[in-house]
């Protein structure tokens, strides 16, 4: 993968209408910024779904007494996974913004276990993408959280700065 | 959590308490490398994390006011992203709509330079249960 060496190149890579390779794009998104801090990694993808994960860490904890993860990193993981599922489905990268995202926490994540999110884009309209996802800590049949959201597809010029 | 303490995740993200507004805690954080989503803007998950901290803090403060010592667990959160999160300081404050014996409902807003132009708003539902000693 090419390493963009200027700010302009980074923005061009994020805003152009370019082919989307889920693993390359995920690694690029996770190289820095918030996703990099959380330590998100690409795991797998299919025609309209993608799976990402991150490892449990002391500084991501929400309840120091139990070691249970804060819900912020779970939102971030599901936000990224659902977002990437849209481009995974279309095979193209196109700028989009989150309209809304709902998350139901079905149980606390087990301390010290990696967290995994599998998200799918289940329907597309011309200007909207409908997504849902599940976060779990090893068994997808015993989820930690469920997500549902909508992304609005936008024009590129002001999407990144 | 207590209404005056933030957990490790919030501290790692640089969240702190600002002056309370109308009795409810206000949580704030600066923009920085750990907060970046798409280039130049706050990550939606960071905004969600800040909203949640403000929701927890508002509920903890309300329960303290009522003299109740309860365990608080989030049931769900639904966030509407209203504006882009610009690379500047962000604030969030929650309002407890109802705190019953088992469930509490909280509305939260996040804003930046203008309080009347929120960046995001959300509702959260919490489960309340007696603390085990």
Interface residues (C-beta under 8 A of the other chain):
Chain A: X7 X10 X11 X14 X32 X33 X34 X35 X37 X38 X58 X59 X60 X61 X62 X63 X64 X69 X70 X71 X72 X73 X75 X76 X77 X78 X79 X80 X95 X97 X98 X99 X100 X101 X102 X103 X104 X105 X108 X159 X160 X161
Chain B: X1 X7 X8 X9 X10 X11 X12 X13 X33 X34 X35 X36 X37 X38 X39 X40 X41 X43 X44 X45 X46 X48 X49 X50 X52 X53 X73 X74 X75 X76 X77 X78 X79 X80 X81 X84
